[in-house]
């Protein structure tokens, strides 16, 4: 290994990347994760709302195939706000602000890509806590993973999978970054079979037949809760991983018969999954720092690509929970550190965790050609976005490129990423936070590198 790196260093070009003198476009992202998000003229400032607590009440009538929903959000806005803005895709039927009916409207966010729910505020310079209540009809249930036919099945999927990171359908929000306590209450009517409930809730209780309460503490934001109500047979297996500071309870859930078509018993599937979970938790805790959540729930739906039709493929990370096929367990657990443990402030910072975890899928080695490859735009032009650009899934070449730059200065990028995780654990970061942190660790300007990879600039 030493000989390899010695040869590598000797072959490195004399002029380093950071010494490039070419002019690049100035990065215009928020300066830090504490930046206020307001737009519009000074006399009519529209500002992103910051939820402090939210609750969701869902009533599901299985016989009538009907569902109704009510959400309540306590929130704050900056002093200059004249209207509170929420990222929101569901059409509200009625809205109340502090107990009074209020007129509301939908408006395209700056950039014209996503819809905002705008709530006018009646007082100037509001700093105190506000309370928003919404009542609305629910449509498009098939896209939510809710299956009315027997066996009954409903899992967290408040949007199609491409929007799963940032979308907020039932509870309006400013951004994914806003961790706050949440309570979700479910009332089922007309069920003929008992339900198995799997969730990463930190407070779970059954309050009578068909009544379930899921509570999530301040470690969670709206992208992190997971639930699954299931009447079909599922197998679960529990074990504990000894973490750095405390045991991590792990629950592994699989459909009945998973692995049978490959000639594997359920016991063999559990054993292989446990092995991957333990090795990944060990690596990430020792490389980056302590796990951020009180438990880990792992739901496997298949073993490998091709086991299910593409339309049924769905892998996603939540706060202390993953839904995955067997081969993607390390990738999704990676997001417990980058993406959920330390979270992007908004869609512009959404590339960070994906490029890190994508690198772990391939362990892409560094080469000069990665810095010379065509430019890529990993950052959406607007922070009010619901989607992460597809370009982030590029075999971890962003991280491989950084790795080479850091090695040339005899720095270990992954030691630096560990410090980054520990600094932002259970917090959120903006693009500028990530860049400034890396530049401090690197000891130089990374503008050309960030401009090429994030903004699609051609300068090298």
ChimeraX attribute file (.defattr): number of C-alpha atoms within 10 A of each C-alpha:
attribute: neighborCount
match mode: 1-to-1
recipient: residues
	/A:1	5
	/A:2	7
	/A:3	8
	/A:4	8
	/A:5	12
	/A:6	10
	/A:7	10
	/A:8	15
	/A:9	15
	/A:10	10
	/A:11	10
	/A:12	14
	/A:13	10
	/A:14	7
	/A:15	8
	/A:16	11
	/A:17	18
	/A:18	16
	/A:19	12
	/A:20	15
	/A:21	10
	/A:22	8
	/A:23	10
	/A:24	16
	/A:25	11
	/A:26	9
	/A:27	14
	/A:28	9
	/A:29	17
	/A:30	17
	/A:31	14
	/A:32	16
	/A:33	18
	/A:34	11
	/A:35	11
	/A:36	14
	/A:37	17
	/A:38	21
	/A:39	15
	/A:40	11
	/A:41	8
	/A:42	11
	/A:43	9
	/A:44	14
	/A:45	17
	/A:46	24
	/A:47	24
	/A:48	25
	/A:49	29
	/A:50	23
	/A:51	28
	/A:52	18
	/A:53	18
	/A:54	23
	/A:55	19
	/A:56	20
	/A:57	18
	/A:58	16
	/A:59	17
	/A:60	19
	/A:61	16
	/A:62	17
	/A:63	12
	/A:64	10
	/A:65	13
	/A:66	15
	/A:67	17
	/A:68	14
	/A:69	16
	/A:70	19
	/A:71	19
	/A:72	23
	/A:73	23
	/A:74	18
	/A:75	20
	/A:76	20
	/A:77	26
	/A:78	20
	/A:79	14
	/A:80	17
	/A:81	26
	/A:82	25
	/A:83	23
	/A:84	23
	/A:85	28
	/A:86	25
	/A:87	28
	/A:88	22
	/A:89	18
	/A:90	17
	/A:91	17
	/A:92	18
	/A:93	10
	/A:94	15
	/A:95	21
	/A:96	17
	/A:97	20
	/A:98	13
	/A:99	11
	/A:100	10
	/A:101	13
	/A:102	15
	/A:103	12
	/A:104	15
	/A:105	11
	/A:106	17
	/A:107	13
	/A:108	14
	/A:109	19
	/A:110	16
	/A:111	11
	/A:112	11
	/A:113	12
	/A:114	18
	/A:115	20
	/A:116	23
	/A:117	23
	/A:118	23
	/A:119	22
	/A:120	17
	/A:121	17
	/A:122	11
	/A:123	11
	/A:124	11
	/A:125	13
	/A:126	16
	/A:127	14
	/A:128	11
	/A:129	13
	/A:130	18
	/A:131	18
	/A:132	21
	/A:133	21
	/A:134	21
	/A:135	18
	/A:136	17
	/A:137	14
	/A:138	15
	/A:139	13
	/A:140	8
	/A:141	15
	/A:142	10
	/A:143	13
	/A:144	16
	/A:145	16
	/A:146	18
	/A:147	17
	/A:148	17
	/A:149	9
	/A:150	12
	/A:151	13
	/A:152	18
	/A:153	17
	/A:154	17
	/A:155	17
	/A:156	17
	/A:157	19
	/A:158	18
	/A:159	19
	/A:160	12
	/A:161	16
	/A:162	14
	/A:163	15
	/A:164	20
	/A:165	22
	/A:166	25
	/A:167	26
	/A:168	23
	/A:169	16
	/A:170	25
	/A:171	22
	/A:172	25
	/A:173	27
	/A:174	24
	/A:175	27
	/A:176	25
	/A:177	27
	/A:178	25
	/A:179	24
	/A:180	17
	/A:181	18
	/A:182	23
	/A:183	18
	/A:184	18
	/A:185	17
	/A:186	17
	/A:187	17
	/A:188	16
	/A:189	16
	/A:190	12
	/A:191	16
	/A:192	12
	/A:193	12
	/A:194	13
	/A:195	17
	/A:196	13
	/A:197	15
	/A:198	20
	/A:199	20
	/A:200	26
	/A:201	25
	/A:202	17
	/A:203	12
	/A:204	17
	/A:205	12
	/A:206	13
	/A:207	12
	/A:208	8
	/A:209	11
	/A:210	16
	/A:211	14
	/A:212	16
	/A:213	17
	/A:214	22
	/A:215	18
	/A:216	24
	/A:217	15
	/A:218	14
	/A:219	20
	/A:220	25
	/A:221	23
	/A:222	28
	/A:223	22
	/A:224	24
	/A:225	22
	/A:226	23
	/A:227	16
	/A:228	19
	/A:229	17
	/A:230	20
	/A:231	18
	/A:232	15
	/A:233	13
	/A:234	14
	/A:235	14
	/A:236	15
	/A:237	14
	/A:238	12
	/A:239	12
	/A:240	14
	/A:241	18
	/A:242	13
	/A:243	17
	/A:244	13
	/A:245	9
	/A:246	12
	/A:247	13
	/A:248	18
	/A:249	15
	/A:250	21
	/A:251	19
	/A:252	20
	/A:253	19
	/A:254	21
	/A:255	16
	/A:256	13
	/A:257	14
	/A:258	20
	/A:259	19
	/A:260	11
	/A:261	9
	/A:262	9
	/A:263	9
	/A:264	12
	/A:265	14
	/A:266	17
	/A:267	11
	/A:268	12
	/A:269	19
	/A:270	21
	/A:271	13
	/A:272	12
	/A:273	19
	/A:274	21
	/A:275	11
	/A:276	17
	/A:277	20
	/A:278	16
	/A:279	12
	/A:280	18
	/A:281	22
	/A:282	17
	/A:283	13
	/A:284	18
	/A:285	17
	/A:286	13
	/A:287	14
	/A:288	19
	/A:289	17
	/A:290	20
	/A:291	22
	/A:292	18
	/A:293	19
	/A:294	16
	/A:295	20
	/A:296	24
	/A:297	21
	/A:298	29
	/A:299	24
	/A:300	23
	/A:301	20
	/A:302	20
	/A:303	18
	/A:304	12
	/A:305	13
	/A:306	9
	/A:307	15
	/A:308	13
	/A:309	8
	/A:310	9
	/A:311	6
	/A:312	9
	/A:313	15
	/A:314	16
	/A:315	17
	/A:316	19
	/A:317	25
	/A:318	27
	/A:319	28
	/A:320	28
	/A:321	30
	/A:322	26
	/A:323	21
	/A:324	24
	/A:325	23
	/A:326	21
	/A:327	16
	/A:328	20
	/A:329	23
	/A:330	21
	/A:331	22
	/A:332	26
	/A:333	26
	/A:334	25
	/A:335	24
	/A:336	25
	/A:337	30
	/A:338	24
	/A:339	30
	/A:340	30
	/A:341	26
	/A:342	23
	/A:343	28
	/A:344	28
	/A:345	26
	/A:346	25
	/A:347	25
	/A:348	26
	/A:349	25
	/A:350	29
	/A:351	25
	/A:352	22
	/A:353	21
	/A:354	23
	/A:355	23
	/A:356	26
	/A:357	24
	/A:358	22
	/A:359	21
	/A:360	16
	/A:361	17
	/A:362	12
	/A:363	15
	/A:364	17
	/A:365	14
	/A:366	20
	/A:367	15
	/A:368	14
	/A:369	9
	/A:370	15
	/A:371	21
	/A:372	13
	/A:373	13
	/A:374	12
	/A:375	18
	/A:376	19
	/A:377	19
	/A:378	26
	/A:379	23
	/A:380	19
	/A:381	15
	/A:382	17
	/A:383	21
	/A:384	26
	/A:385	24
	/A:386	26
	/A:387	18
	/A:388	22
	/A:389	16
	/A:390	11
	/A:391	15
	/A:392	24
	/A:393	18
	/A:394	15
	/A:395	20
	/A:396	22
	/A:397	25
	/A:398	27
	/A:399	23
	/A:400	23
	/A:401	21
	/A:402	22
	/A:403	18
	/A:404	23
	/A:405	24
	/A:406	19
	/A:407	16
	/A:408	19
	/A:409	13
	/A:410	11
	/A:411	16
	/A:412	17
	/A:413	20
	/A:414	16
	/A:415	13
	/A:416	18
	/A:417	19
	/A:418	17
	/A:419	17
	/A:420	20
	/A:421	20
	/A:422	18
	/A:423	14
	/A:424	18
	/A:425	22
	/A:426	20
	/A:427	19
	/A:428	24
	/A:429	23
	/A:430	26
	/A:431	27
	/A:432	18
	/A:433	20
	/A:434	18
	/A:435	15
	/A:436	17
	/A:437	17
	/A:438	20
	/A:439	14
	/A:440	12
	/A:441	18
	/A:442	22
	/A:443	13
	/A:444	14
	/A:445	17
	/A:446	20
	/A:447	20
	/A:448	22
	/A:449	23
	/A:450	22
	/A:451	22
	/A:452	22
	/A:453	23
	/A:454	22
	/A:455	20
	/A:456	15
	/A:457	18
	/A:458	16
	/A:459	17
	/A:460	21
